[in-house]
Amino acid sequence: MQPMRRTRTRGVRVRDFCNKCNGLQFEPNTQRISSPICPFRVSLAAMSDKHLTNTRFDSFPFSQALIDGTRDAGFEYCTPIQAATLPLALDGRDVAGQAQTGTGKTAAFLLAILHRLDQEPVDSQRRTNQPGALIVAPTRELAIQIHRDAEVLAGHTGHHVCVVYGGTDYEKQRKHLATGADILIGTPGRLIDYFKQRVFNLRAIQAVVLDEADRMFDLGFIKDIRYLLRCCPPPERRLSMLFSATLSWRVLELAYEHMNNPQKVEVEAEQITADRVCETGYMVANNEKIPLLLGLIDRLEEARSIIFVNTKREAERVWGYLEGNGHKAAILSGDVPQKKRERLLRQFSDDEVSVLVATDVAARGLHIPGVTHVFNYDLPDDPEDYVHRIGRTARAGAEGDAVAFICETYAFSLPDTEDYIGHKIPVEPVTRELLAEVDPASRIRIEHKRRPPRSKGGGKKRPHRRRPHNQGPGGGKGDPIG
């Protein structure tokens, strides 16, 4: 595989909102910091020094309990997004940050929240069902990841962290939340459900974080977000932080409406894709995709791979051939129950499963360390999904490979994808040596439970209408029999 061309590294800019013109105002001394890509809780030994700044966590006025939490997480030096946002947040200023997953933003807003809760005295009239901080995430996986990270950083502080999300454990989460929480993390639907049942209220909120705000718009949660924010204390009485992969005008409008003169911190990208991803494409016929995939995977040693497909049906087909040819694999799609999804991700992270076949539900909001290869078995229709997919590898300063199958069905997506990422994907020839010998009978098929037949009776029968002899089943002219 030929490595893609390298371009300049990223940088951080700090800007201000202007209340008078409802626009943006540049500070006279714009701050630029060379950028890293560094996810949360990754050993510093796995990172190169250029992915960190010279700012140490113990240089901030954190309590000893928070310093101990950062040491438990393996933190010593800040990433650029942390070095840019923490001074502002610790000073009580609202922040609207542009940052991709894997830049360390989770640690930035968690430390800011924990410091805020440490510094501001607890109101003596605060009730058990009134959390001090609210973190809203668009997906269950992201909410779980934030909760896991928060428990590490808050481990010595005594603050109680609670997470709620849909799809599982409704009563268990409800009872857990009813016992009280200092930091509440959740997805919009489940949060509003419990809020309307008065399991908790937001009158004592001291800090609010919206993570992946652009994704909130994509998933249709923005009305729910506005509802939750209106139930919180006014912006001037709380710390507000917003993070988004792109600070579009709709995201900026949300920030301006519900935040107190926020300062914009932007991790700018000179290129869209990660600069340590080696991209390769193969022009392949549809009937050669499985042999090529198996041939490439057979050549990998100690690899952890994610294979992205566009449909659940194709995911089951790919999984069947992988399992039938000696590769331990798992499927992650939108209809997988939450408990099973968590179990599959845990098995993948623990190397019990080396290959994960996924639809785009796994392309964003998942933090899986050590992914070495991403296969776009099907090119996505949306170019942004291509970027989110290959962003699962080359994290924490590591290198990774992204392989794209340019097949007969999805080749039309290639021009738009290349226009979006700003460069051509290097194409390699499909040689006979790359194609594995595949027995069609080796595919393992998933047996789906049949739906029980509908019971007869129990309702009014529809009157039978006699169809004219010259009409077919659809109401039009019938096809001649012959």
For each residue, the residues with C-beta under 8 A, 3 or more apart:
1: 278 280 401 403 426 428
2: 278 280 426 428
3: 6 278
4: 273 277 278 279 423 425 426
5: 423
6: 3 275
7: 270 271 275
8: 270 271
9: 34 35 50 270 275
10: 34 35 37 80 267 268 269 270
11: 32 33 34 35 80 267 268
12: 31 32 33 35 80 81 83 84 265 266 267 268
13: 30 31 32 264 265 266 268
14: 27 30 31 84 88 263 264 265 266
15: 24 25 26 27 30 263 264 265 266
16: 24 25 26 27 261 263 264
17: 23 24 25 96 255 256 261 262 263 264
18: 21 22 23 24 25
19: 22 261
20:
21: 18 25
22: 18 19 256
23: 17 18
24: 15 16 17 18 252 264
25: 15 16 17 18 21
26: 15 16 30
27: 14 15 16 30 31
28:
29:
30: 13 14 15 26 27
31: 12 13 14 27 84
32: 11 12 13
33: 11 12 53 80 83 84
34: 9 10 11 50 80
35: 9 10 11 12 80 103 267 268
36: 47 50 51 52 53 79 80 103 104 397
37: 10 51 100 102 103 274 276 394 395 396 397
38: 42 47 51 52 79 102 103 104 396 397
39: 42 101 102 103 104 367 369 395 396
40: 73 104 106 107 145 149 367
41: 73 74 149 152
42: 38 39 46 47 74 369 395 396
43: 46 47 74
44: 47 52 74 75 76 77
45:
46: 42 43 396 397 398
47: 36 38 42 43 44 51 52 396 397
48: 51 397
49: 52
50: 9 34 36 397
51: 36 37 38 47 48 79 396 397
52: 36 38 44 47 49 77 78 79
53: 33 36 77 78 79 80 82 83
54: 77
55: 59 77 78 82 83
56: 59 76 77 78
57: 60 62 67 70 75 76 77 78 111
58: 62 67 70
59: 55 56
60: 57 86 87 90 111 115
61: 90 115
62: 57 58 66 67 70 111 115
63: 66 67 115 118 157
64: 67 68 156
65: 68 69 118 156 157 158
66: 62 63 69 70 111 114 115 118 153 156 157
67: 57 58 62 63 64 70 71
68: 64 65 71 72 155 156
69: 65 66 72 73 114 152 153 154 155 156 157
70: 57 58 62 66 67 73 75 76 107 111 153
71: 67 68 74 75
72: 68 69 152 153 155 156
73: 40 41 69 70 107 149 152 153
74: 41 42 43 44 71
75: 44 57 70 71 78 107
76: 44 56 57 70
77: 44 52 53 54 55 56 57
78: 52 53 55 56 57 75 82 83 86 104
79: 36 38 51 52 53 82 83 103 104
80: 10 11 12 33 34 35 36 53 83 84 103 267
81: 12 84 85 97 99 103 104 105 108 265 267
82: 53 55 78 79 85 86 104 105 107 108 111
83: 12 33 53 55 78 79 80 86 87
84: 12 14 31 33 80 81 87 88 97 265
85: 81 82 88 89 95 97 105 108 109 112 241 265
86: 60 78 82 83 89 90 108 111 112
87: 60 83 84 90 91
88: 14 84 85 91 93 95 263 265
89: 85 86 92 93 95 108 109 112 115 116 239 241
90: 60 61 86 87 112 115
91: 87 88
92: 89 239
93: 88 89 261 262 263
94: 235 239 240 241 259 260 261 262 263
95: 85 88 89 240 241 242 262 263 264 265
96: 17 241 242 243 244 247 251 252 255 259 262 263 264 265
97: 81 84 85 105 108 241 242 243 244 264 265 266 267
98: 243 244 245 246 247 264 265 266 267 268
99: 81 103 105 243 244 245 265 267
100: 37 103 245 267 391
101: 39 105 212 245 364 365 367 391
102: 37 38 39 367 391 395 396
103: 35 36 37 38 39 79 80 81 99 100 267
104: 36 38 39 40 78 79 81 82 107 108
105: 81 82 85 97 99 101 108 109 211 243
106: 40 109 110 145 146 149 211
107: 40 70 73 75 82 104 110 111 149 153
108: 81 82 85 86 89 97 104 105 111 112
109: 85 89 105 106 112 113 135 209 211 241 243
110: 106 107 113 114 146 149 150 153 154
111: 57 60 62 66 70 82 86 107 108 114 115 153
112: 85 86 89 90 108 109 115 116 207 239 241
113: 109 110 116 117 133 135 183 207 209 239
114: 66 69 110 111 117 118 153 154 157 159 183
115: 60 61 62 63 66 89 90 111 112 118 119
116: 89 112 113 119 120 133 206 207 239
117: 113 114 120 132 133 157 159 182 183 206 207
118: 63 65 66 114 115 157
119: 115 116
120: 116 117 206
121:
122: 126 132
123: 126 204
124:
125:
126: 122 123 130 132 204
127: 130 201 204
128: 179 180
129: 177 178 180 198 199 200 201
130: 126 127 200 201 202 203 204 205
131: 134 162 180 181 182 183 184 200 202 204 205
132: 117 122 126 182 183 204 205 206 207
133: 113 116 117 182 183 184 205 206 207 208 209
134: 131 184 191 202 205 207 208 209 228 232
135: 109 113 146 150 183 184 185 186 208 209 211
136: 186 187 188 191 208 209 210 211 216 225 228
137: 142 143 146 185 186 187 211 212 365
138: 142 187 188 211 212 215 216 218 219 221 365
139: 142 143 187 212 215 219 364 365
140: 143 144 165 166 167 187 338 341
141: 144 145 341 345 362 365 366
142: 137 138 139 145 146 211 212 365 366
143: 137 139 140 146 147 163 164 165 185 186 187
144: 140 141 147 148 163 165 342
145: 40 106 141 142 148 149 365 366 367
146: 106 110 135 137 142 143 149 150 163 185 211
147: 143 144 150 151 161 162 163 185
148: 144 145 151 152
149: 40 41 73 106 107 110 145 146 152 153
150: 110 135 146 147 153 154 161 183 185
151: 147 148 154 155 161
152: 41 69 72 73 148 149 155
153: 66 69 70 72 73 107 110 111 114 149 150
154: 69 110 114 150 151 157 159 161 183
155: 68 69 72 151 152
156: 64 65 66 68 69 72
157: 63 65 66 69 114 117 118 154
158: 65
159: 114 117 154 182 183
160: 180 181 182 183
161: 147 150 151 154 181 182 183 185
162: 131 147 176 177 181 183 184 185
163: 143 144 146 147 173 184 185 186
164: 143 173 177 184 185 186 187 190 191 194
165: 140 143 144 168 173 186 187 190 338
166: 140 187 189 190 338
167: 140 337 338
168: 165 337 338 339
169: 172 173
170: 173 174
171: 174 175
172: 169 175 176
173: 163 164 165 169 170 176 177 190 194
174: 170 171 177 178 194 197 199
175: 171 172 178 179
176: 162 172 173 179
177: 129 162 164 173 174 181 184 194 199 200
178: 129 174 175 199 200
179: 128 175 176
180: 128 129 131 160
181: 131 160 161 162 177 184 200
182: 117 131 132 133 159 160 161
183: 113 114 117 131 132 133 135 150 154 159 160 161 162
184: 131 133 134 135 162 163 164 177 181 191 200
185: 135 137 143 146 147 150 161 162 163 164
186: 135 136 137 143 163 164 165 190 191
187: 136 137 138 139 140 143 164 165 166 190 191
188: 136 138 191 192 216 221 224 225 228
189: 166 192 193 221 224
190: 164 165 166 173 186 187 193 194
191: 134 136 164 184 186 187 188 194 195 224 228
192: 188 189 195 196 224 227 228
193: 189 190 196 197
194: 164 173 174 177 190 191 197 199 200
195: 191 192 198 199 200 201 202 228 231
196: 192 193
197: 174 193 194
198: 129 195 201
199: 129 174 177 178 194 195
200: 129 130 131 177 178 181 184 194 195
201: 127 129 130 195 198 204 231
202: 130 131 134 195 205 228 231 232 233
203: 130 233
204: 123 126 127 130 131 132 201 233
205: 130 131 132 133 134 202 208 232 233 238
206: 116 117 120 132 133 238 239
207: 112 113 116 117 132 133 134 238 239 240 241
208: 133 134 135 136 205 229 232 238 239 240 241
209: 109 113 133 134 135 136 240 241 242 243
210: 136 213 216 225 241 242 243 254
211: 105 106 109 135 136 137 138 142 146 243
212: 101 137 138 139 142 215 216 243 244 245 364 365
213: 210 216 217 225 242 243 244 251 254 255
214: 217 218 244 245 246 248 251
215: 138 139 212 218 219 244 245 364 365
216: 136 138 188 210 212 213 219 221 222 225
217: 213 214 220 221 222 250 251
218: 138 214 215
219: 138 139 215 216
220: 217 223
221: 138 188 189 216 217 224 225
222: 216 217 225 226 254
223: 220 226 227
224: 188 189 191 192 221 227 228
225: 136 188 210 213 216 221 222 228 229 254
226: 222 223 229 230 254 257 258
227: 192 223 224 230 231
228: 134 136 188 191 192 195 202 224 225 231 232
229: 208 225 226 232 258
230: 226 227 258
231: 195 201 202 227 228
232: 134 202 205 208 228 229 238
233: 202 203 204 205 237 238
234: 237 238
235: 94 238 240 258 259 260
236: 260
237: 233 234
238: 205 206 207 208 232 233 234 235
239: 89 92 94 112 113 116 206 207 208
240: 94 95 207 208 209 235 258 259 260 262
241: 85 89 94 95 96 97 109 112 207 208 209 210
242: 95 96 97 209 210 213 251 254 255 259 262
243: 96 97 98 99 105 109 209 210 211 212 213
244: 96 97 98 99 212 213 214 215 247 248 251
245: 98 99 100 101 212 214 215
246: 98 214 251
247: 96 98 244 251 252 264 266
248: 214 244 251 252
249: 252 253
250: 217 253 254
251: 96 213 214 217 242 244 246 247 248 254 255
252: 24 96 247 248 249 255 256 264
253: 249 250 256 257
254: 210 213 222 225 226 242 250 251 257 258
255: 17 96 213 242 251 252 258 259 262
256: 17 22 252 253 259 262
257: 226 253 254
258: 226 229 230 235 240 254 255
259: 94 96 235 240 242 255 256 262
260: 94 235 236 240
261: 16 17 19 93 94
262: 17 93 94 95 96 240 242 255 256 259
263: 14 15 16 17 88 93 94 95 96
264: 13 14 15 16 17 24 95 96 97 98 247 252
265: 12 13 14 15 81 84 85 88 95 96 97 98 99
266: 12 13 14 15 97 98 247
267: 10 11 12 35 80 81 97 98 99 100 103
268: 10 11 12 13 35 98
269: 10 272
270: 7 8 9 10
271: 7 8 275 421 422 423
272: 269 387 420 421 422
273: 4 277 279 387 390 391 402 421
274: 37 277 390 391 393 394 395 400
275: 6 7 9 271
276: 37 394 397 398 399 400
277: 4 273 274 390 393 394 399 400 401 402
278: 1 2 3 4 399 400 401 402
279: 4 273 390 401 402 404 425 426
280: 1 2 401 402 403 404 425 426 427 428
281: 403 404 405 406 414 425 426 427 428
282: 292 403 404 405 406 427 428 430
283: 406 411 427 430
284: 288 289 292 405 406 407 430
285: 288 289 407 408
286: 289 407 408 409
287: 290
288: 284 285 291 292 430 435
289: 284 285 286 292 293 377 405 407
290: 287 293 294 318 321 438
291: 288 294 295 435 436 437 438
292: 282 284 288 289 295 296 405 430 434 435 436
293: 289 290 296 297 307 318 321 375 377 405
294: 290 291 297 298 321 322 325 327 436 438
295: 291 292 298 299 433 434 435 436
296: 292 293 299 300 375 403 434
297: 293 294 300 303 305 322 327 355
298: 294 295 436
299: 295 296
300: 296 297 303 305 372 373
301:
302:
303: 297 300 354 372 373
304: 348 351 354 368 370 371 372 373
305: 297 300 354 355 356 371 372 373 374 375
306: 355 356 357 358 362 368 371 373 374 375 389 392 393
307: 293 318 355 356 357 358 375 377
308: 358 359 360 362 363 374 375 376 377 378 380 389
309: 314 315 318 357 358 359 377 378
310: 314 359 360 378 380 381 410
311: 314 315 359 378
312: 315 316 333 334 335 359
313: 316 317
314: 309 310 311 317 318 377 378
315: 309 311 312 318 319 331 333 357 358 359
316: 312 313 319 320 331 445 446
317: 313 314 320 321 443
318: 290 293 307 309 314 315 321 322 357 377
319: 315 316 322 323 329 330 331 357 444 446
320: 316 317 323 324 443 444 445 446
321: 290 293 294 317 318 324 325 438 442 443
322: 294 297 318 319 325 327 329 355 357
323: 319 320 327 328 329 444
324: 320 321 442 443 444
325: 294 321 322 436 438 442
326:
327: 294 297 322 323 354 355
328: 323 352 353 354 355
329: 319 322 323 353 354 355 356 357
330: 319 344 347 348 353 355 356 357
331: 315 316 319 336 344 356 357 358
332: 336 341 344 345 356 357 358 359 361 362
333: 312 315 336 358 359 361
334: 312 359 361
335: 312
336: 331 332 333 340 341 344
337: 167 168 340 341
338: 140 165 166 167 168 341 342
339: 168 342 343
340: 336 337 343 344
341: 140 141 332 336 337 338 344 345
342: 144 338 339 345 346
343: 339 340 346 347
344: 330 331 332 336 340 341 347 348 353 356
345: 141 332 341 342 348 349 366 368
346: 342 343 349 350
347: 330 343 344 350 352 353
348: 304 330 344 345 351 352 353 356 368
349: 345 346 368 369 370
350: 346 347
351: 304 348 354
352: 328 347 348
353: 328 329 330 344 347 348 356
354: 303 304 305 327 328 329 351
355: 297 305 306 307 322 327 328 329 330
356: 305 306 307 329 330 331 332 344 348 353 362
357: 306 307 309 315 318 319 322 329 330 331 332
358: 306 307 308 309 315 331 332 333 361 362 363
359: 308 309 310 311 312 315 332 333 334 362
360: 308 310 363 364 380 385 388 389
361: 332 333 334 358
362: 141 306 308 332 356 358 359 366 392
363: 308 358 360 366 385 388 389 391 392
364: 101 139 212 215 360 388
365: 101 137 138 139 141 142 145 212 215
366: 141 142 145 345 362 363 392
367: 39 40 101 102 145
368: 304 306 345 348 349 371 392
369: 39 42 349 395 396
370: 304 349 398
371: 304 305 306 368 374 392 393 395 400
372: 300 303 304 305 393 400 401
373: 300 303 304 305 306 393 400 401 402 403
374: 305 306 308 371 389 390 392 393 400 401 402 403
375: 293 296 305 306 307 308 403 405
376: 308 379 380 386 389 390 402 403 404 405
377: 289 293 307 308 309 314 318 405
378: 308 309 310 311 314 405 407 409 410
379: 376 386 404 405 406 407 410 411 413 414 417
380: 308 310 360 376 383 385 386 389 410 413 417
381: 310 385 410 413
382: 385 386
383: 380 386 387 413 416 417 419 420 421
384: 387 388 420
385: 360 363 380 381 382 388 389
386: 376 379 380 382 383 389 390 404 417 420 421
387: 272 273 383 384 390 391 420 421
388: 360 363 364 384 385 391
389: 306 308 360 363 374 376 380 385 386 392 402
390: 273 274 277 279 374 376 386 387 393 394 400 402
391: 100 101 102 273 274 363 387 388 394 395
392: 306 362 363 366 368 371 374 389 395
393: 274 277 306 371 372 373 374 390 398 400 401 402
394: 37 274 276 277 390 391 398 399 400
395: 37 39 42 102 274 369 371 391 392 398 400
396: 37 38 39 42 46 47 51 102 369
397: 36 37 38 46 47 48 50 51 276
398: 46 276 370 393 394 395
399: 276 277 278 394
400: 274 276 277 278 371 372 373 374 390 393 394 395
401: 1 277 278 279 280 372 373 374 393
402: 273 277 278 279 280 373 374 376 389 390 393
403: 1 280 281 282 296 373 374 375 376
404: 279 280 281 282 376 379 386 425
405: 281 282 284 289 292 293 375 376 377 378 379
406: 281 282 283 284 379 410 411 414 427
407: 284 285 286 289 378 379 410 411
408: 285 286 411
409: 286 378
410: 310 378 379 380 381 406 407 413
411: 283 379 406 407 408 414
412: 415
413: 379 380 381 383 410 416 417
414: 281 379 406 411 417 418 425
415: 412 418 419
416: 383 413 419 420
417: 379 380 383 386 413 414 420 421 425
418: 414 415 421 422 423 424 425
419: 383 415 416 422
420: 272 383 384 386 387 416 417
421: 271 272 273 383 386 387 417 418 425
422: 271 272 418 419
423: 4 5 271 418
424: 418
425: 4 279 280 281 404 414 417 418 421
426: 1 2 4 279 280 281
427: 280 281 282 283 406
428: 1 2 280 281 282
429:
430: 282 283 284 288 292 434 435
431: 434 435
432: 435
433: 295
434: 292 295 296 430 431
435: 288 291 292 295 430 431 432
436: 291 292 294 295 298 325
437: 291
438: 290 291 294 321 325 442
439: 442
440: 443
441:
442: 321 324 325 438 439
443: 317 320 321 324 440
444: 319 320 323 324
445: 316 320
446: 316 319 320
447:
448:
449:
450:
451:
452:
453:
454:
455: 458
456:
457:
458: 455
459:
460:
461:
462:
463:
464:
465:
466:
467: 471
468: 471
469:
470: 477 478
471: 467 468 475 476 477 478
472: 475 476 477 478 479
473:
474:
475: 471 472
476: 471 472
477: 470 471 472
478: 470 471 472
479: 472
480:
481:
482:
